[in-house]
């Protein structure tokens, strides 16, 4: 990419998007951030407000027109904007379809109008559902809840725009990203935010099930680097899984943080293991993880004070927050 290239990062004030912005700026790119600031990291952007290479546009992707000025002169689009979380998606599925599907289509239309050189879609490994592991890109798709479905439908829309309109698209199915700026507020579910707040309060860690479930955690700077490579490559129309390829147990995470445990019921529709087969992304664009899990957790622990205002969860509040999860994804419901 040319040093004069302008990159549009949708959701650029969010967790992964903000790290994408940092990387692009460090590499000398001009960056335009599009975010509605509903849950973003305004402080991160505020620190760089005097950087002439950075522009912030506050807008909602659901309201974009193809000729919106936010797309003017854009060369590359990194599409992170969207809404996450399992429980709210069960409770308010229309919101997820409007944002993650219709909103994505609006960004795709803007990308088509401006003749973007590459559109990189932040997809989700949740599309695989309860997957066989290690999980390859050709694994059957079986989303378990509306969030997963909406992210997959957004991905399918991107490739439809590639097929019909020739828009250069690649997609990366992210497994379990973690790192600085990971969400600290909102719906229950972000394990680092939950555990770090409990650590600060001297409260026991609320471990789901027996804690032996494993997740393919990948440090966020490694995630951003993969997206940059996906934009730089000449390859188009590709889907890549993105994880460390080295699942870690929740119990190991607790051991690294240090503290007592209490256990809460295992949730339906959650896999015992997430494990990305990363051979394709490694072979295709030369990406490999660089931050070991223990190193990444230590770097987050060094800034644990960032979680002092996060919600403090306990078994009772978790039971209330996850009631919808059990009501709609439980085995009895599925069998009825």
VOGU-844745 format. One record per residue (C-alpha): z, x negated, y. Coordinates in nm, 4 decimals, always signed. Layout:
        zz        xx        yy
         Z         X         Y
...
END
This chain:
        zz        xx        yy
   +0.0000   +0.0000   +0.0000
   -0.0754   -0.1133   +0.3504
   +0.2163   -0.2047   +0.5729
   +0.0761   +0.0548   +0.8128
   +0.0919   +0.3355   +0.5549
   +0.2928   +0.6404   +0.6533
   +0.5040   +0.7848   +0.3734
   +0.6426   +1.1382   +0.3823
   +0.9675   +1.1776   +0.1897
   +1.0615   +1.5408   +0.1401
   +1.4337   +1.5776   +0.0806
   +1.4708   +1.2354   +0.2400
   +1.8258   +1.3069   +0.3549
   +1.9374   +1.3898   +0.0005
   +2.0791   +1.1675   -0.2712
   +1.7713   +1.0050   -0.4262
   +1.5454   +1.0758   -0.1305
   +1.7677   +0.8801   +0.1089
   +1.7476   +0.5750   -0.1153
   +1.3712   +0.6173   -0.1285
   +1.3700   +0.6070   +0.2514
   +1.5801   +0.2885   +0.2504
   +1.3420   +0.1168   +0.0097
   +1.0281   +0.2174   +0.1964
   +1.1683   +0.0986   +0.5292
   +1.2793   -0.2293   +0.3723
   +0.9258   -0.2780   +0.2425
   +0.7796   -0.2270   +0.5890
   +0.6457   +0.1257   +0.5611
   +0.6594   +0.3903   +0.8301
   +0.8607   +0.6825   +0.6955
   +0.8689   +1.0468   +0.7950
   +1.1621   +1.2384   +0.6483
   +1.1336   +1.6126   +0.5946
   +1.4640   +1.7831   +0.5190
   +1.6381   +2.1083   +0.6077
   +1.9684   +1.9149   +0.6222
   +2.1465   +2.1793   +0.4144
   +2.3157   +1.9162   +0.2018
   +2.1710   +1.5893   +0.3156
   +2.3029   +1.2521   +0.4240
   +2.2586   +1.2771   +0.7990
   +2.4882   +0.9742   +0.8466
   +2.2480   +0.7525   +0.6559
   +1.9620   +0.8562   +0.8835
   +2.1828   +0.8400   +1.1904
   +2.2476   +0.4718   +1.1245
   +1.8736   +0.4083   +1.1514
   +1.7949   +0.6449   +1.4385
   +1.6697   +0.3571   +1.6563
   +1.4240   +0.2371   +1.3915
   +1.0760   +0.3115   +1.5302
   +0.9405   +0.3261   +1.1746
   +1.1598   +0.6260   +1.0903
   +1.0997   +0.9854   +1.1956
   +1.3079   +1.2888   +1.0977
   +1.1588   +1.6367   +1.0842
   +1.4100   +1.9140   +1.0215
   +1.2287   +2.1953   +0.8414
   +1.2311   +2.3959   +0.5203
   +0.9550   +2.3400   +0.2657
   +0.9416   +2.7157   +0.2028
   +0.8127   +2.7661   +0.5571
   +0.5489   +2.4920   +0.5753
   +0.1851   +2.5661   +0.6537
   -0.0925   +2.3403   +0.5195
   -0.1775   +2.2303   +0.8729
   +0.1823   +2.1617   +0.9728
   +0.2096   +1.8508   +1.1894
   +0.4538   +1.6994   +0.9404
   +0.1516   +1.6122   +0.7239
   -0.0472   +1.4429   +1.0022
   -0.1650   +1.0917   +0.9113
   +0.0413   +1.0859   +0.5921
   -0.0778   +0.8505   +0.3219
   +0.1837   +0.8939   +0.0501
   +0.4123   +1.1834   -0.0335
   +0.7326   +1.1502   -0.2337
   +0.8500   +1.5019   -0.3139
   +1.2259   +1.5204   -0.3717
   +1.3035   +1.8371   -0.1740
   +1.4474   +2.1163   -0.3831
   +1.7698   +2.2721   -0.5001
   +1.9634   +2.1661   -0.8072
   +2.2572   +2.2705   -1.0240
   +2.2655   +2.4856   -1.3329
   +2.5158   +2.7570   -1.2436
   +2.3706   +2.8626   -0.9064
   +2.0269   +2.8785   -1.0675
   +2.1566   +3.1304   -1.3215
   +2.3182   +3.3346   -1.0475
   +2.0354   +3.3143   -0.7920
   +1.7095   +3.2429   -0.9756
   +1.4892   +3.3756   -0.6952
   +1.6149   +3.1011   -0.4640
   +1.5134   +2.8395   -0.7191
   +1.1671   +2.9818   -0.7709
   +1.1093   +3.0132   -0.3970
   +1.2193   +2.6567   -0.3223
   +1.1301   +2.4513   -0.6285
   +0.8037   +2.6294   -0.7091
   +0.6673   +2.8022   -0.3983
   +0.8062   +2.5298   -0.1716
   +0.6383   +2.2656   -0.3856
   +0.3080   +2.4519   -0.3626
   +0.3355   +2.4471   +0.0171
   +0.3874   +2.0704   +0.0126
   +0.0933   +2.0341   -0.2271
   -0.1287   +2.2274   +0.0105
   -0.0225   +2.0008   +0.2962
   -0.0958   +1.6979   +0.0790
   -0.4410   +1.8371   +0.0024
   -0.5180   +1.9025   +0.3683
   -0.4148   +1.5554   +0.4841
   -0.5942   +1.3819   +0.1967
   -0.2844   +1.2077   +0.0639
   -0.3531   +0.8933   -0.1360
   -0.0771   +0.9782   -0.3823
   +0.1683   +1.2611   -0.4412
   +0.4680   +1.1576   -0.6526
   +0.6710   +1.4493   -0.7861
   +1.0396   +1.4176   -0.8704
   +1.0529   +1.6069   -1.1991
   +1.3537   +1.6704   -1.4190
   +1.4269   +1.5750   -1.7783
   +1.6004   +1.9139   -1.8068
   +1.2575   +2.0531   -1.8970
   +1.3107   +1.9165   -2.2505
   +1.6199   +2.1269   -2.3137
   +1.8150   +2.0257   -2.6236
   +1.5825   +1.7399   -2.7024
   +1.5380   +1.4984   -2.9880
   +1.6263   +1.1443   -2.8808
   +1.5007   +0.9048   -2.7673
   +1.2860   +1.1543   -2.5796
   +0.9175   +1.0840   -2.5246
   +0.6946   +1.2431   -2.2640
   +0.5155   +1.4500   -2.5298
   +0.8377   +1.6166   -2.6457
   +0.8159   +1.9996   -2.6536
   +0.9181   +2.1699   -2.3305
   +1.2092   +2.4115   -2.3686
   +1.4019   +2.4698   -2.0432
   +1.7437   +2.6298   -2.0958
   +1.8146   +2.7727   -1.7488
   +1.6276   +2.8658   -1.4278
   +1.6775   +2.5310   -1.2539
   +1.5040   +2.3511   -1.5409
   +1.2279   +2.6105   -1.5495
   +1.1689   +2.5918   -1.1742
   +1.1425   +2.2130   -1.1736
   +0.8964   +2.2246   -1.4618
   +0.6902   +2.4931   -1.2895
   +0.6812   +2.2714   -0.9790
   +0.5581   +1.9846   -1.1951
   +0.2918   +2.2032   -1.3516
   +0.1807   +2.3137   -1.0056
   +0.1387   +1.9505   -0.8988
   -0.0836   +1.8747   -1.1953
   -0.2808   +2.1932   -1.1385
   -0.3552   +2.0675   -0.7861
   -0.4619   +1.7398   -0.9460
   -0.6885   +1.9215   -1.1913
   -0.8464   +2.1706   -0.9509
   -0.8462   +1.9871   -0.6171
   -0.8426   +1.6243   -0.7266
   -0.5113   +1.5508   -0.5565
   -0.3830   +1.2158   -0.6908
   -0.0554   +1.3122   -0.8599
   +0.2012   +1.1339   -1.0721
   +0.5346   +1.2773   -1.1870
   +0.8593   +1.1122   -1.2907
   +1.1060   +1.3031   -1.5080
   +1.4444   +1.1742   -1.3980
   +1.7255   +1.1703   -1.6522
   +2.0777   +1.1000   -1.5129
   +2.0613   +0.9295   -1.1734
   +2.3857   +0.8063   -1.0173
   +2.4913   +0.5854   -0.7290
   +2.6040   +0.5943   -0.3655
   +2.5497   +0.9257   -0.1846
   +2.5520   +1.1271   -0.5068
   +2.6596   +1.4795   -0.4213
   +3.0288   +1.5242   -0.3409
   +3.0393   +1.8917   -0.2476
   +2.8981   +2.2203   -0.3672
   +2.8737   +2.3543   -0.7188
   +3.0707   +2.2020   -1.0033
   +2.8753   +1.9648   -1.2226
   +2.8241   +1.6170   -1.0719
   +3.0423   +1.4048   -1.2990
   +3.0897   +1.1118   -1.0603
   +3.1980   +1.3339   -0.7721
   +3.4393   +1.5189   -1.0002
   +3.5943   +1.2060   -1.1519
   +3.6177   +1.0009   -0.8314
   +3.7994   +1.2800   -0.6474
   +4.0381   +1.3163   -0.9412
   +4.0959   +0.9400   -0.9394
   +4.1850   +0.9476   -0.5695
   +4.4272   +1.2358   -0.6296
   +4.5879   +1.0754   -0.9338
   +4.4794   +1.3782   -1.1367
   +4.3566   +1.3614   -1.4976
   +3.9840   +1.3471   -1.5555
   +3.8445   +1.6775   -1.6824
   +3.6365   +1.5631   -1.9783
   +3.3990   +1.8155   -2.1343
   +3.4302   +1.8506   -2.5111
   +3.5493   +1.5310   -2.6751
   +3.3843   +1.2992   -2.4212
   +3.1653   +1.1368   -2.6840
   +2.8523   +1.2993   -2.5409
   +2.6218   +1.0381   -2.3915
   +2.4018   +1.0393   -2.0829
   +2.1160   +0.8116   -1.9856
   +2.2603   +0.7048   -1.6506
   +2.0283   +0.5137   -1.4157
   +2.1342   +0.3580   -1.0855
   +1.9624   +0.5175   -0.7893
   +1.7986   +0.2033   -0.6485
   +1.6196   +0.1602   -0.9821
   +1.5037   +0.5212   -0.9495
   +1.3589   +0.4603   -0.6024
   +1.1779   +0.1491   -0.7195
   +1.0110   +0.3440   -0.9993
   +0.8815   +0.5994   -0.7496
   +0.7375   +0.3249   -0.5296
   +0.5557   +0.1761   -0.8269
   +0.4274   +0.5225   -0.9200
   +0.2757   +0.5497   -0.5723
   +0.1320   +0.1983   -0.5683
   -0.0396   +0.2160   -0.9061
   -0.4040   +0.3078   -0.9458
   -0.3032   +0.5376   -1.2302
   -0.3106   +0.9107   -1.1571
   -0.2305   +1.2226   -1.3564
   +0.0585   +1.0507   -1.5345
   +0.4039   +1.1720   -1.6386
   +0.6803   +0.9199   -1.6970
   +1.0349   +0.9516   -1.8260
   +1.2882   +0.7602   -1.6202
   +1.6264   +0.6509   -1.7487
   +1.7993   +0.3283   -1.8407
   +1.7111   +0.3784   -2.2067
   +2.0743   +0.2980   -2.2852
   +2.2961   +0.6101   -2.3007
   +2.6631   +0.5798   -2.2070
   +2.9454   +0.8053   -2.3212
   +3.1584   +1.0028   -2.0786
   +3.4632   +0.8387   -2.2376
   +3.3222   +0.4967   -2.1466
   +3.2809   +0.6118   -1.7871
   +3.6461   +0.7240   -1.7837
   +3.7531   +0.3864   -1.9217
   +3.5649   +0.2079   -1.6423
   +3.7243   +0.4238   -1.3713
   +4.0678   +0.4185   -1.5360
   +4.3016   +0.7132   -1.5754
   +4.4301   +0.9921   -1.7967
   +4.2122   +1.2643   -1.9491
   +4.2363   +1.6345   -2.0022
   +3.9728   +1.8232   -2.1972
   +3.7719   +2.1338   -2.1084
   +3.5454   +2.3363   -2.3411
   +3.2001   +2.2115   -2.4259
   +2.9321   +2.4119   -2.2459
   +2.6424   +2.5929   -2.4159
   +2.2901   +2.4687   -2.3544
   +2.4000   +2.1114   -2.2849
   +2.2708   +1.8286   -2.5040
   +2.5067   +1.5930   -2.6839
   +2.2820   +1.3062   -2.5778
   +2.0195   +1.2390   -2.3138
   +1.8126   +0.9326   -2.3935
   +1.4833   +0.8508   -2.2216
   +1.2142   +0.6665   -2.4098
   +1.1023   +0.4435   -2.1219
   +0.8328   +0.2521   -2.3073
   +0.5507   +0.4375   -2.1290
   +0.6679   +0.3721   -1.7722
   +0.7417   +0.0110   -1.8608
   +0.3962   -0.0405   -2.0086
   +0.2028   +0.1546   -1.7462
   +0.3555   +0.0300   -1.4201
   +0.5818   -0.2572   -1.5196
   +0.9095   -0.0895   -1.4341
   +1.2399   -0.1825   -1.5991
   +1.6023   -0.1066   -1.5063
   +1.7893   -0.3854   -1.3302
   +2.1415   -0.2503   -1.2660
   +2.3732   -0.2416   -1.5674
   +2.5942   +0.0671   -1.5987
   +2.9193   -0.1253   -1.5594
   +2.7822   -0.2963   -1.2477
   +2.6676   +0.0335   -1.0980
   +3.0028   +0.2041   -1.1559
   +3.1834   -0.0938   -1.0012
   +2.9654   -0.0736   -0.6892
   +3.0446   +0.2972   -0.6554
   +3.4159   +0.2362   -0.7117
   +3.4136   -0.0130   -0.4243
   +3.3360   +0.2818   -0.1949
   +3.5476   +0.5431   -0.3732
   +3.6890   +0.6628   -0.0410
   +3.3584   +0.8404   +0.0223
   +3.4798   +1.1064   -0.2223
   +3.8109   +1.1855   -0.0528
   +3.6799   +1.5173   +0.0809
   +3.5066   +1.6213   -0.2401
   +3.6411   +1.9276   -0.4261
   +3.9369   +1.8577   -0.6547
   +3.8647   +2.0250   -0.9867
   +4.1108   +2.1159   -1.2631
   +4.0655   +2.3064   -1.5913
   +4.1366   +2.6447   -1.4298
   +3.8953   +2.6070   -1.1396
   +3.6310   +2.4665   -1.3750
   +3.6721   +2.7668   -1.6063
   +3.6137   +2.9989   -1.3121
   +3.3173   +2.7996   -1.1823
   +3.1465   +2.7821   -1.5232
   +3.2064   +3.1423   -1.6315
   +2.8444   +3.2345   -1.5544
   +2.7301   +2.9408   -1.7665
   +2.9164   +3.0675   -2.0724
   +2.8235   +3.4326   -2.0074
   +2.4490   +3.3719   -2.0004
   +2.3942   +3.0624   -2.2156
   +2.6506   +3.1242   -2.4885
   +2.5415   +3.1581   -2.8495
   +2.6555   +3.5214   -2.8715
   +2.4357   +3.6122   -2.5756
   +2.1326   +3.4385   -2.7262
   +2.1792   +3.6124   -3.0594
   +2.2034   +3.9616   -2.9101
END
